[in-house]
Amino acid sequence: MITFLWPFAFLLLPLPFVLRHFLKPVDKGLGGALKVPFFASLSQGLGSRADRMSISWWKLCTASLVWLLMVAAVARPAYVGPEVPLPAEGRDIMMAIDLSGSMAEQDFAVGGRPTTRLNVVKAAADAFIESRKGDRVGLVLFSDRAYLQAPLTFDRQAVRNLLDQAQVGLTGQQTAIGDAIAVSLKRLKDRPAEGRVLVLLTDGANNTGEMDPIRAAELAKKLGIRIYTIGVGGGPMAVDTPMGRQIVNPSSDLDEGALRKIAELTGGQYFRATDVDGLAQVYRSIDKLEPVGADPVHVRPEVALYFWPAGLALLLAALSVLIATVPALIANRRLSKGPVHKEA
């Protein structure tokens, strides 16, 4: 459907007639006017008075049409299509993933085969990111230091690809949890306050970096950013050793107290994942706590058409000037040549 977005612009249509009525006409008896001795001859070249009257009416009609087209362009004609639902903008979720050396521990199993913690984390985080339709998702990776791998973006597939390329020990073997929170906050602080979330996943304790994790959490609290912390690692298990069968805890380095405090300070929640199903359940729980998007927004796509009347008005104005001046130029050129005399 074609419509005018600014229909009130058509109130300008009578403006030339209003100006003609109220403005003082030009005085035709001005002194010092240029006198053309060959005006009579030039007038004959332009035709009779009836022809000139016809030309005047033609000019008036052309000028009126040009003005109408210009006003129509100002009224912003546009093609408005049918309503299209667009998903409402959701949350801004930053994922902070631990790549320290302990993430290479094979205390998880998939299909009965042992696998590393990082492989399980990748699979679970990938499914979580894929499900966050309408949300901006970013990725921070950390070990000895934290760095931004992917800024907040709607391109969830790009974030998933970057996460899949992550490797244990990429930037060292230790765990800088505080720095990971700080880098994430830097990217989240300028986003809308209602939907800023950090999901931090680690299997250890903060043992390097510049920022203390609790201080970073206090800063997140001031900014109104929720942090969900996930502790990863297998639970106590019996293993055979030279000293006999013993109970070992592969997650002994995990600082659950700090992770729990970080979550509580910021209004988030702490989760413990000891196996593949448990980690998947953690992400499902976060999905429930931070539901995806809202009701879709319906919009009508608009295609601007103002350049059509504007271009046509410009073309008509140029043609009218050309048609009006060419006959006079031709007549003037004939007069300037003068009569041709043949020699006897």
Secondary structure as GFF3:
##gff-version 3
##sequence-region A 1 344
A	DSSP	beta_strand	2	4	.	.	.	ID=ss1
A	DSSP	three_ten_helix	7	12	.	.	.	ID=ss2
A	DSSP	alpha_helix	15	22	.	.	.	ID=ss3
A	DSSP	alpha_helix	39	46	.	.	.	ID=ss4
A	DSSP	alpha_helix	49	74	.	.	.	ID=ss5
A	DSSP	beta_strand	77	80	.	.	.	ID=ss6
A	DSSP	beta_strand	84	86	.	.	.	ID=ss7
A	DSSP	beta_strand	92	98	.	.	.	ID=ss8
A	DSSP	three_ten_helix	101	104	.	.	.	ID=ss9
A	DSSP	beta_strand	108	110	.	.	.	ID=ss10
A	DSSP	beta_strand	113	115	.	.	.	ID=ss11
A	DSSP	alpha_helix	117	131	.	.	.	ID=ss12
A	DSSP	beta_strand	136	142	.	.	.	ID=ss13
A	DSSP	beta_strand	146	153	.	.	.	ID=ss14
A	DSSP	alpha_helix	156	164	.	.	.	ID=ss15
A	DSSP	alpha_helix	177	188	.	.	.	ID=ss16
A	DSSP	three_ten_helix	193	195	.	.	.	ID=ss17
A	DSSP	beta_strand	196	202	.	.	.	ID=ss18
A	DSSP	alpha_helix	213	223	.	.	.	ID=ss19
A	DSSP	beta_strand	226	232	.	.	.	ID=ss20
A	DSSP	beta_strand	237	241	.	.	.	ID=ss21
A	DSSP	beta_strand	244	248	.	.	.	ID=ss22
A	DSSP	alpha_helix	256	266	.	.	.	ID=ss23
A	DSSP	beta_strand	270	273	.	.	.	ID=ss24
A	DSSP	alpha_helix	276	289	.	.	.	ID=ss25
A	DSSP	beta_strand	297	299	.	.	.	ID=ss26
A	DSSP	beta_strand	302	304	.	.	.	ID=ss27
A	DSSP	alpha_helix	307	337	.	.	.	ID=ss28
###
